[in-house]
Amino acid sequence: MNMDNATPEPGPATCRPVQTPLPLFRLGQIVATRGVLKHLEDHGIQADPYLRRHVCGDWGKVPPDDALANGRAVKHGARILSSYEIAGQRVWIITEADRSVTTLLFPSEY
C-alpha cells in the first residue's frame, strides 16, 4: 500500500477506461459469402473487429471520394462501403442503405 500518496499505486483506481467510438449506424442482419467465411475460418480470424471499425467510421482502404460518400451516407441513409485487407485478401463490408443487412464479401463477388 502506498502511504505517502506521492505515486499512485497501479490498479483500478489509476486505470482510465479505454473509450470506444460509438456506432454511427445500425448494421442490420450480418451475413457473409461462403468464400469470406472460409477465408476467415482458414486463418482463425473473427469478423468482429472489422465490423466494429466499419460501424465506427474507419472505412479501411477506400478512395477519398468513397470515404466522403460514406460520411454523407451515414447522415442521409445511403449504402456504406468499407474495404480491409484481411490475411492477404481484400474484403469489402457493405451496409445497405436501409440498414437491413451488412455483407462481408470479396470484391470479385460483388
C-alpha positions, 0 to 999 in steps of 0.5 A: 500500500502506498502511504505517502500518496506521492505515486499512485499505486497501479490498479483500478483506481489509476486505470482510465477506461479505454473509450470506444467510438460509438456506432454511427449506424445500425448494421442490420442482419450480418451475413457473409459469402461462403468464400469470406467465411472460409477465408476467415475460418482458414486463418482463425480470424473473427469478423468482429473487429472489422465490423466494429471499425466499419460501424465506427467510421474507419472505412479501411482502404477506400478512395477519398471520394468513397470515404466522403460518400460514406460520411454523407451516407451515414447522415442521409441513409445511403449504402456504406462501403468499407474495404480491409485487407484481411490475411492477404485478401481484400474484403469489402463490408457493405451496409445497405442503405436501409440498414437491413443487412451488412455483407462481408464479401470479396470484391470479385463477388460483388 
